[in-house]
């Protein structure tokens, strides 16, 4: 049986639909991320799950029980906010104890639970400190510990790592995911960070304009985007305008500039005007014998693990990611030969670019 179910959730403020017809099932122990840009409705969706915002329409079911009108404090959910929302006048231990006291847990059991949870988030021995005496990463761990201490049925994370620097954020991705797996706790993360969602999630629910536009594994969301928005938002991509000239059971022949390409359509409708999407790392620098197109390097940037190139050719300007193998790629102004596989290209109906 599905553990958490969102059934046609809608939230309207006046004439504006902030969330529209969102339906999603989450299994017990699963980590699901609501991913999208600011204003897409992901935080409002999380607030409806938590009980802070009442849906205009739709239902929320937890373990088969309708909790749509159940108060937040009776839903059994732990929440970590972007601001952490720690009580500054309370010690770390007192912050963690707060929810346990609300549950009516006795002092001895609270002390044991606080100690266990501090060890879990690697803050053992820091229970007597105040939030002001902690680093940003430590404060975040306290917020996570406070949410976990009550043994919630669902852990809700509202962009909890957005205030951390890049290196610490990357470390916390791994740490929080390990904690989640250790406890087997059902978790929903709200984020606009594609790397964060792909690093931590079992599945990603991509949101745009108040709607779910794709729900899939991180790999499928990246490799098989179902819309122009999903393709452009999840990582970098190249968009190429084309026209379908022939369609058969497996692929479409697409003309773009002087190039004709055979691209798998994956049973999608292929109108005459289409857009082709291909990731920068799928386009390779090849020998003249393997070349599908010759271009000229217009810009290059060294990014440590790889070089980011921009090249100009018959398909317009393309971005290419070249692995750093210890030898710099061609200089700006030099010609390069490009190769790619047909299966690396994604064909979608022509629409406005949201990426």
URLINFEN-V877241 format. One record per pair of residues at least 24 apart in sequence whose C-alpha atoms are under 8 Angstrom apart, sorted by the first residue. I is the first residue (numbers start at 0). J is the second residue. D is the distance in Angstrom with one decimal. If there is no record, write none. Layout:
i: {I;I}
j: {J;J}
d: {D;D}
//
This chain:
i: {0;0;0;1;1;1;1;1;2;2;2;2;2;2;3;3;3;3;3;3;4;4;4;5;5;5;5;6;6;6;6;7;7;7;8;8;8;8;8;8;8;9;9;9;9;10;10;10;10;10;11;16;17;17;17;18;18;18;18;18;19;19;20;20;21;21;22;25;26;27;27;27;28;28;28;28;28;29;29;29;29;29;30;30;30;30;30;30;30;30;30;31;31;31;31;31;31;31;31;32;32;32;32;32;32;32;32;32;33;33;33;33;33;33;33;33;34;34;34;34;34;34;34;34;34;34;35;35;35;35;35;35;36;36;36;37;38;38;39;39;39;39;39;40;40;40;40;40;41;41;41;42;42;45;45;45;45;49;49;49;49;50;75;75;75;76;76;76;76;76;77;77;77;77;77;77;77;77;77;78;78;78;78;78;79;79;79;79;79;79;79;79;80;80;80;80;80;81;81;81;81;81;81;82;82;83;83;83;83;84;85;85;85;86;87;87;87;88;89;89;90;90;90;90;90;91;91;91;91;91;91;91;92;92;93;94;94;95;95;95;95;95;95;96;96;97;98;98;98;99;99;102;112;113;116;116;116;117;117;119;119;120;120;135;135;136;136;151;152;152;153;153;153;153;154;154;154;154;155;155;155;156;156;156;156;157;157;157;158;158;158;158;169;172;172;173;173;193;193;193;205;223;224;225;226;227;227;227;227;227;227;228;228;228;229;230;230;231;231;231;232;232;235;235;236;236;236;236;236;237;237;237;237;237;237;237;238;238;238;238;239;239;239;239;239;240;240;240;240;240;241;241;241;241;242;242;242;243;243;243;243;243;244;255;256;256;257;258;258;260;261;262;262;262;262;262;263;263;263;263;263;264;264;267;268;269;269;270;272;272;273;273;273;273;274;274;274;274;274;275;275;275;275;276;276;276;276;277;277;277;278;278;278;279;279;279;279;280;280;280;281;281;281;281;281;282;282;282;282;282;283;283;283;283;283;284;284;284;284;284;285;285;285;285;286;287;289;289;290;290;290;291;291;291;291;292;292;292;293;293;293;293;294;294;294;294;295;295;295;295;295;296;296;296;296;296;296;296;297;297;298;299;299}
j: {26;62;63;25;26;27;62;63;26;27;60;61;62;63;27;59;60;61;62;63;59;60;61;57;58;59;60;57;58;59;60;56;57;58;44;54;55;56;57;58;59;54;55;56;57;43;53;54;55;56;55;209;43;208;209;43;44;208;209;210;209;210;57;210;210;211;211;185;185;183;184;185;180;183;184;185;186;183;184;185;186;201;179;185;186;187;188;199;200;201;202;186;187;188;200;201;202;203;204;187;188;189;190;196;200;202;203;204;187;188;189;190;203;204;205;206;189;190;191;192;193;196;203;204;205;206;190;191;205;206;207;232;191;206;207;191;208;209;206;207;208;209;210;206;207;208;209;210;189;206;209;157;189;155;157;187;189;74;76;78;155;74;151;152;153;151;152;153;154;155;146;147;149;150;151;152;153;154;155;146;154;155;156;157;142;143;146;154;155;156;157;159;142;156;157;158;159;157;158;159;160;161;162;159;162;138;139;142;159;142;130;138;142;130;129;130;131;129;129;130;126;127;128;129;130;125;126;127;128;129;130;141;126;127;126;141;145;141;142;144;145;146;148;145;148;145;145;148;149;148;149;149;148;148;144;147;148;141;144;144;178;144;178;162;163;163;167;184;184;185;184;185;186;187;184;185;186;187;186;187;188;186;187;188;189;188;189;190;188;189;190;191;195;198;199;198;199;232;233;234;229;345;345;347;347;347;350;351;352;353;354;352;353;354;354;276;354;352;353;354;353;354;278;279;276;277;278;279;318;275;276;277;278;279;317;318;274;275;276;277;274;275;276;314;315;272;273;274;275;349;272;273;274;275;271;272;273;269;270;271;272;273;271;314;313;314;313;313;314;341;341;341;342;344;345;346;341;342;344;345;346;345;346;347;348;347;348;348;348;349;346;347;348;349;346;347;348;349;350;344;345;346;347;344;345;346;347;343;344;345;319;343;344;317;318;319;320;319;320;321;319;320;339;340;343;319;320;337;338;339;319;321;337;338;339;321;335;336;337;338;335;336;337;338;336;336;337;338;336;337;338;336;337;338;339;336;337;338;334;335;336;337;334;335;336;337;331;332;333;334;335;329;330;331;332;333;334;335;331;332;331;330;331}
d: {8.0;7.7;7.8;6.3;5.4;7.4;6.9;7.5;5.0;5.2;7.9;5.8;4.8;7.1;7.6;7.4;5.7;4.6;6.3;7.7;5.8;5.0;6.5;7.7;6.1;4.9;6.6;5.5;5.1;6.2;7.9;7.1;4.7;6.7;8.0;6.4;7.6;5.7;4.3;6.3;7.8;5.9;5.5;5.0;6.2;7.9;7.8;5.2;4.8;6.8;6.1;7.1;7.6;7.5;5.3;7.3;7.0;7.7;4.1;6.3;5.4;5.6;7.8;6.8;6.1;6.2;8.0;7.9;7.4;7.9;7.2;5.4;7.7;4.7;4.7;4.1;7.2;7.8;7.3;5.0;6.3;6.4;8.0;6.0;4.7;6.0;7.7;7.4;5.1;5.2;6.8;6.3;5.0;6.3;5.4;6.0;5.0;5.7;7.1;5.6;4.5;5.8;7.0;5.8;6.1;6.6;4.9;5.9;7.2;6.0;4.8;6.4;6.3;4.9;6.0;6.8;6.2;5.3;5.4;7.3;7.2;6.9;6.8;6.0;4.8;5.9;6.9;5.1;5.8;5.0;6.2;7.8;5.4;7.9;7.3;7.2;7.4;7.9;6.0;4.9;4.9;5.0;7.6;7.2;7.5;7.0;4.7;7.6;6.3;6.8;7.5;7.0;6.4;7.3;7.6;8.0;7.3;7.5;6.8;7.8;7.6;7.8;5.2;5.6;7.2;4.8;5.6;5.0;5.9;7.1;4.5;6.4;7.3;7.8;5.3;7.7;6.3;4.8;6.0;5.6;6.0;4.7;5.9;7.6;6.0;6.1;6.5;7.9;6.3;4.9;6.2;6.3;7.9;6.4;5.1;6.9;5.7;5.6;5.2;4.4;7.0;6.8;7.4;7.3;7.9;7.3;6.3;5.5;7.1;7.5;7.2;8.0;6.7;7.8;6.8;5.9;7.0;7.3;6.3;7.8;6.6;5.4;5.3;4.4;6.9;7.0;4.8;6.1;5.8;5.8;6.7;6.6;4.5;6.4;7.9;7.8;6.6;7.3;8.0;6.5;4.3;7.8;6.7;7.4;8.0;8.0;7.2;7.7;6.3;7.2;5.9;7.9;6.6;6.9;5.8;7.3;6.1;7.9;6.6;8.0;7.3;6.6;7.6;7.8;6.6;6.9;7.0;7.9;7.0;6.9;6.5;5.0;5.7;7.6;6.9;6.2;4.6;6.4;5.9;5.1;6.1;7.6;6.2;4.6;6.1;6.2;5.0;7.1;7.0;5.5;5.1;7.8;7.9;6.9;6.3;7.9;7.4;7.6;5.8;6.9;7.0;7.3;7.9;7.7;6.7;6.9;7.0;7.8;6.4;6.9;7.2;6.7;5.0;5.4;7.5;7.3;7.1;7.6;6.6;3.6;7.5;4.8;6.4;6.9;6.4;5.7;4.5;6.0;7.7;7.9;5.4;5.3;6.0;6.7;6.1;6.5;6.4;5.6;4.8;7.0;5.6;4.9;6.4;6.8;7.9;7.6;6.2;4.7;6.3;7.8;6.1;5.4;5.9;7.1;5.3;4.8;5.9;7.3;7.1;4.9;6.5;7.0;7.4;6.7;5.9;6.3;6.4;7.2;7.7;7.5;6.4;5.4;6.7;6.5;7.3;7.0;7.1;6.4;7.8;7.4;7.4;7.5;6.1;7.7;7.5;7.4;6.4;6.5;6.9;5.7;6.8;5.8;4.7;4.3;5.9;5.4;6.1;5.1;7.7;6.5;5.5;4.7;6.4;5.7;5.0;6.4;7.8;6.3;4.9;6.3;7.9;7.8;7.9;7.8;5.4;4.2;5.1;6.0;4.7;6.8;7.9;8.0;6.2;7.8;6.4;6.1;7.6;6.5;5.8;5.1;7.5;7.2;5.6;5.2;6.3;7.8;6.7;5.7;5.0;6.4;7.9;5.5;5.6;6.0;6.3;6.0;8.0;6.6;5.2;5.3;5.3;7.3;5.9;5.3;7.6;6.0;5.4;7.1;6.8;5.7;4.6;6.1;5.6;5.4;6.4;7.4;7.6;5.9;5.6;4.4;6.0;7.3;6.8;4.8;5.3;5.7;6.3;7.0;5.2;6.0;5.6;7.6;6.9}
//
